[in-house]
Amino acid sequence: MSLESRLIGGRYEIVRKIAEGGMGAVYEAKHNLSKKSVALKVLFEHIGKDEAARQRFLREVSAPAQIGHDGIVEVYDAGFDIEDGSLFVAMELLDGDPMSDRLARGGLPLDTLLDWFEQILDPLSAAHAKGIVHRDLKPENVFMATKRDGSEVVKILDFGIARDLDASKGNVTQTGIAMGTPHYMAPEQAMSARDVTAAADVWAIGAMMYEALAGRPPFGGETASAIVVNACTKQHEPLAQLAPSVPPALGALVDRCLSKEPRDRPSDAGALLGELRRVRGEIGSVSGLAAGGFASGLPATGAPPGPTGALATGPLGGSSPHGTARVGPGTPAPGAHGTPQPGSFGSSPGQGTGPGGPLGYGTPPPGSGPGAPGYGTSPPGYGTSQPGYGTSQPGY
């Protein structure tokens, strides 16, 4: 009997499928009594029998409740299906777009970008205060949700690989298996999961800010494994060189987030949030930039969307194509990225990756010249291509 023809967990009626991956699917569903609409994630029956998958599922269910912040997708319910034992979790059904889609459109004022990052850092600081590290922060795991009154709230998604920093508790990350997305993975996380602290999330935020401002991630490579090696062994190009119109104080902060040594970065999201607010104060007093005064407002340009792929850590283990044009001033390196719109937050597609290859990362498609397909990102896991979840992005 198909899932659509019965009640999941004895109480959820499937309305439509939103996405499917290698580990399960996400549906729009309604509670049979309250009629409340939810995003219902159902793992395939055989996945529920895998202990590592079960542990990841339990972390995804419990982390939002432990943190208790409006900026994290809310989990309503979870359990085992009474017919086949499949694991399921019911979450709030979000309407809006992933941050990656918003960045791809380009033309964003600096103040808007920084507002978004403050809204990301606020719930992340609450997570860090509880000793929980996300470990897979990326633009696809940040959702710009539209509320009923038309206002917008930023939501962090996918705490499935979050790690509790209490070393006294048993957890699957003690095996040392690195999980995350290469473009946003801190060196210590790539080397050993045991060494992941809140500073790894700070690195990820730094990589996201760098990409938003410069038009490309701080580290590239022909394969995802090469990206990780470069992040571990090479220095990124300072933001001031790649995007000279970025205020120096902001560029310096982003660069510091990408320090190889965790101790050289802001210690956690709360510390980074405080420094970002201080820098914004300096920018306002020194440069006199008004809200929306940094970007030209011109639309971003770039090559057509490229394929995706990376370390297979998406909660559903699936993949889906999406555009990966990024916003940011400056000109990417010849032969590696597209050309951004002059004078605006342009876009700069780069190298794609796909499934397979060394370390399970993948091998890029042929061609890496200007205008080549966009940078590959992690398999979306809960990739969606329906209104209300963005375009082929991990909405859940």
C-alpha positions, 0 to 999 in steps of 0.5 A: 500500500502506498504512503499516499493511500494511508495515514502515516503514523495513524494520523497524517494524511499525505497531500502531495510529495515535495521531494524524494532522495536516497533516504526518504521523501518529504510530503505536504501532509495534514493531521487527520484531526486538527487538519494542520498542514505540515512538512512530513519527512518519511524515511524509507523502511530500510533506512530506519533499520540503520543505526547511524540513520536512526541516530541522525534522525533523532538528532534532527528531531531533538535539536530544535526543541533543545535550542528553542528559537524561532529562527530554527525550523519547528518540529511538531511531532515524530515517531514510527509508522504503525504499518511498516515501522518507518521513521517520520517527523512532522515540521512546520510547512514553510513558504518562501525561498532558500537563501541560495535562490535569493543570492542567485538573483543578485542586486542585493544591498549590503545592509540586506545581506548583513541583516540576513547574516545577523538573523542566521547568527542569532539562532545559531548562537542559541544552538552554540549556547546549548552546546550544539554545532550545526556542522552543515551550514550553507545557503541551501540550509537557510530558508527565507520564510514568508509569514502570514502577515507578509513579513519574512523570517530567516530559518535554519534547516537540517540539524540532522548532523548536529553534534552535541559537544558534551564528550561524555555522551555517546554519538556517532561522530566519534567515529571520526567520519567527516560530514558536511559540504566541501565549500563550507567545511572547516579544515578541522571538520574535514580532518576529523569529526572529533575536532568539530567545535562551534568554530567550525560553524563560524568558518561556514558562516565566513565562507557563506559571507565571502561567497555572498560578497565576492561572487564565489566561495573562498576555495575551489577545485576540480573535485570536491575532495580538491576543494577540501584539500585546498581549504586545509592547505592553502590561504584564501584570497583576501576579500579586499583583493577580490572585492575591493568595494567591500568595507575593509572592516567587514572584509577583515572580519570575514577573512578572520572567520576563515582562519585555519586555526579555530582559535584565530576565529571568533569563538562561536556564533554569539561572538561573531554576531557581536563583532558583526554588529560592531563592524556595522556600526563602524561602516555606518559611521565611517562610510556613511552608507545608507541601507541599500547604498552598497549594491547598485541594484542591477541584476546579477548575470551568469551562466546557466545553472550547473549540476550539483554534487558533493559529500553525500550528507543530505538528509535524504541522500538525494541530489537535484540540479539548481542554479548556483550563481552567487552575488558579490562584487569583483571579478573571478579568476579567469577560466574558473568562474563567470563574470559578474555584473560590473558595479553590482553584486554579480554572479559567478558560476564556477566548477560543478561536481557530481556523484562518485569519485575520491572520498565519495565527493565526485568528479566535475563535468568537462569544462571549467572555462569562463561561464562554466556550470555553477559551483557544485553544492552538497546533495540537497537531501530534501531537495524540492522543486515546488513553490514554497520551498525554493527551486531544487534546494534543501527546504527540509 
